[in-house]
Amino acid sequence: MRGFLYVPVATVTAILVAPAVEARIVRGPVLGPSLVENRLRESPSRTVVVILPPRYDERPTERYPVVFLLHAWGAGPDSWLGRDGYEGLRVPDVIRAGVEEKRIGPMILVLPDARTALGGSWYANSPTSGAWEDFVATDLVVHVDRTYRTIPDRAARGIAGQSMGGYGALRIAMNRPDVFGAVLAMSAPHLVEPNPFGADAARAAVELERGTNANASPLARVLWSKAVAFSPMPGRAPYHAELPWSVVDGRLVENDAVWARWLDSALVRWVPGRAADLRRLRIRLEVGERDPFLGETRALATALAAADVAHEFVVFDGDHVKGVRARFETGVFEFFSQGFSARSVDPPTPSEPAR
């Protein structure tokens, strides 16, 4: 038959099924003025990974909500990209699939590198390692709003994290509800028990300061990272901080004054005095049923309930790491997206052009 064009079925399928549009990943340094002054000489120039939503470049007039995603101790932003992370979790794939399936709305993700020489900053302001809370809540927020097409409003800005990152997300949100409107903390240590590792880890940390245990377990470095964040002491070499323990005549002895400083950073103690600010936030706490921090998370949820602060408390099938991937694939970004879509925001003009 003249005029008949034969097209193979495979070709028709290729024409009708559009290829998936990937989220674009931007990686580069961001200078944090809040980190310039610190005794441990941590670099104020930090690698930041930004995940832009699918079709960001095709829609130059569209603006997007933002979620800041904070990593765990010893990890970094690549832990969210399928490298040394959570059972192969790749957050860009989660965003792409969620947008394609219309489970979430498009959003920008910001993944800062908060690693230090001791493994992690705990996202706290410290004269020893730098003002990490200010870096995230001020330096980084300003940079992202000026560089990308964000909705620069707290109602369209969330913060989340896992483990140390979960603690940091809550700490920052509780201190800065003027900047963030929603927070999700997963597998977070809340410092109800400042040393969950036991006496051996504390003794190893003391020995590490003395220089007598250069091969100390990572737990000793975790404790020193906490000391730098929660009990800094500029001028006390080598870490410019002090531990809540010492070894006297071979015995491990607690220092009550330093211990009290650590407990001042236990978030459960912040709740009664900050209930009004906490009511401004959408809050979700998530923890695995076999996570050693289940009790601490439950204690924080109980404190929030007692203060009449609305929140969600989710216990999932998993431990401190297992099960985290499934939660990010099925629940985390839905939590933020639902809150973002429920708010109508008329964004102000940014102070600098966004790209």
N, C-alpha and C positions, 0 to 999 in steps of 0.2 A: 504494500500500500504506500503510494507516494506521500511524502510528508510525515511519515511515521518515524518517530525517533525512539529508539530502544535505549532505555537507561537501566543498567543493572540495579537490582534491589539494594545491593550494598551501597551503591552510590546515592540512591534516594535516602537511605538511612543517614548517610553522612551529611546530606544536605539538611535534613529535617532536625537532627539532633545537634544543637549548638554545643561547642566545646565548653567545658567548665572554665569560668573566669577565676583565676587565682587571686588571693589577697597579695598585695605587693609589700615586700619587706624592705625597709630602709634602715641601714645601720651606719652609725657615725658617732663621733665624740660630741659631748655637750659639756661646756665649762660651767661648773657650779660655784658661784661666788661664795656660797655657804660652806664650801669645803676647803677654801683656800687656807684658812688658819687651822692647823692641827698638829699636835706634837708627834704623831707617828709618821708624818710626811706622806699620808695617803694622797694620791693624785686627785686634784680637783677636776680633772678632765675625765669624764666617765663615758664609757660606751653605752649608747642607748639604742635599742632596737624598736622601731615603730612598724606596726603592722597596719597597713591601710586597707580598707574594705574593698571587695571586688567592685570594679568599675569606678573607682575613685577618680581616675584620670579622665574618664569619659563624661563625668558630670561636674564640670568646673564651678557650678553655682551651688552645689549641695553642701551642707554642713553636717557634721556628725558628732554624736556623743563620744566620750572617751572613757576608757577603763585603763587604769594604771595597774600593772601586774607585777607583784614583788616576789622575788625568788627566795629560796631557802638558804640556810647556812651552807657554805661550801660550794654552792651552785652558782649560777649566773644566768643571764638572759637566755643562753642557748638551751637551758634545761626545759624551756617551753617550746623548743624547736626540734624535738626528737633526739636531742643529744644529751646523754647522761641525765635523763629526766625521769618521766613517769610512764614506764612501760611503753615507750615510743610515742608519747603524746606530742602532736604537732598542732599547736594552737592555730596557725594559719589555715590548716585543713578544717579545723573545727569551725572557724568563722565562715569559711567558704561554704561548707555543707549547711550550716545553720541558716545562712542567708538564702542559699538556693532552695532550701526546703521551707523557707518562710517561718522558721521557728524563732529566729531572732532578726532584729533589724541590723543594718550595717552600722559598724562602730569602728573607731580607731583604738588600737591597743598600744600601750607604751610600756616597754620592758627595760627598766634601768639596770645597770650593773652596780650592785652595792657590796661587792666583795671587798674585803680588806686583807691585810697581811695575816690577820688572825682568823680569816674565813668569812666574816660577816659583820655588818654594822649594827644590826638589830634596829635599823632605821630610827635611831635615837640621836638627839643632839648631844654631842660630847666634845669638850675642849681637846680631848686626846685624839679622837679619830675624825672629827668634823661634825658639822650640823646636818646630819643625814635627813632628819625630818624636814628641815627647812629646804634642803636640796630637792626633795620630792614635792612638797606642798607649795613651794614658791618658785625656785629656780626652774624646775622641770615643767611645772604647769605653765609658767610664763613662756618658756621656750616653745612648748608644743602649741599653745594658743597662737603664737606669733608665726609659727612655721607651717602649720597645717590648717585645714578648713574645719575647725572644731566649732562646737556650740559652747562658747566660753561662759558657762553658767554652772553653778554647783549642782543644779537639778539634772544636768546632763553629764555629770562627771562622777565616776565611781572608782573604787580602789579595792583590790583583792590580792591575796597571797596565800602561800602554803608554808607551813612550819614557821621558821623565822619570819618569812614574808607575811604570813597570816597575822602574827603578832604585830609586825610593823604596820600592816594595813589598818588594824584596829586602833593602834596607838595614834597613828596620824589622823585617822578619821575622828577619833574622840577628841583630839586636840584642835582639829581644824574642820569643824562642821560647816564653816563658812566657805570652804573650798570644795568639799566632797559631799554628795548627797546620798551615796549608798556605799556600803562596805560589805565584803564577804571574806571571812577568815576561815581557812581550812587547815585542819591538823595543827592548830596553833598552840604553842606553849604560852600560858598566860601568867607564868611566874607565881602561881599559887605555891608551888614548891620550887624555889629557885635552883636547887640542885637535885634533879631527878636521877642523876647518874650514880650517886652513892659516894662513900668515903674514899674509895680507891681513885676515882676520877679527881676528887678534890686534892688528895695527896699528890697525884701526878702533876696537877696544876702548880702546886707549891714548888715542887721539884723543878718544874720547867722554868719558873722565875729564877731559881737559884742557879740554873744552868747545869744541873746535875742529871737531867733526864732529857737529852736532846731528841730522843726517839719516843717521846711521850705519845700516848694515844690521841686521836683527834678529839676525844672528849675533854682533854686538858685544854686544848685550844678553844673549844666551845666555851668553856668556863672563863677563859681569859677574854674572849670576845665579849662576854656578858659584863665582865669587870670593866672593860674599856667603855662600854655603853652606860652602865648603871652605877659604877663607883669609880669614876675617873679620878686620878690624882696626878696632875701634871707635875713633873719633876721627879717622880719616883721611877727610876729606870728598872727594867728596860721597857715596860709596857705602859708607864704613866697611868697606872691604875692600881687598885688594891683588891685582893680577894677577901671574902668573908671567912677565911680560914688561915691558920698558920700551923706549923709543926713545931711543937715544943717538947724536947726530950723524947722525940720519937712518937709523940701523941698528936693527933689531929685536934686542934682547938678552934672553936668558932669565935669569930669577932662579931659580937652582937651589933655594934654600931654600923659596920659595913653591911651586915645582913639586913639591917633595917633600911639601908639605902636601896638595896636590891628590891626589898618588898615594896618600897615606894613606887616601883615600876610594875607591880602586879596589877594588871588592868581591873581585876575584880574589885580592888580597893578604890578605883576611880569612880565607880558607878554611882554611889549615893550622892556625891557632890557635883556630878555632871549630868544628872538625869535630864534636865531641861535641854541641854545641848544634844544629848543622845536621842531625844525624841524627834529631833530634826532629821535623823538619819534612817534610811532603810538598812536593816542589819540582818545578816544571815551568818550563823555559826554552823560549820560542818566538821564532822570528825568521824573517823572509822571506829567501828564497834570494838576493834582490837588495838586501837591506838593507845599508847601509854598516857596520852594527854586527854583521854576521854573524860576523866574525872575533873580536870581543870576546866575543860570547856563546859561541862555540865554546871560547875560552880559559877561560871560567868553567866550562863543562861539563867540560873536561879537568881543571881543578883539583879539581872536586868528585869526579870519578872517582878521581883520584890519592889523595884523602883518604878514599876508601871511603864517600862520602856518596851514598846512593841518590837518583836524580833522573831526570826525563824531559827529553830534549832533542829538540825538534820543529823541523824546518826546513820551512816551508810555501811554497807558490807565491805570491810577493808581494814587496813591497819594504817600506819603512818604514811606509807607510800602506795601500797596496793589499794586499788579502788579509786585513787585520785584521778586517773585518766578518765574513767567512766563518768565521774562527776563533772569534769570539765566538758566532756562530750555531750552531756545530756541535761545539765542543770545550771551551771555557773553563769553562762552568758545569757541564758533565758531569764535568770533573776534580774540582771541588769537591764536587759532589753525591755522587759515588762514595765519596769519603773520609769525608764526613759520615755517610752511611748505614752505613759499616763500623764506626762507633763508637757505642756505647750510652752516652748521657750522662744522668745524673740531676741536673738543674740545681738549684743552691741557690735559695732564695727571694731575689728581688731586694730591694735595700735600700729601694726605693721602688716604689709600684704602677706597673705598665706598662699602657699603653692599647692 
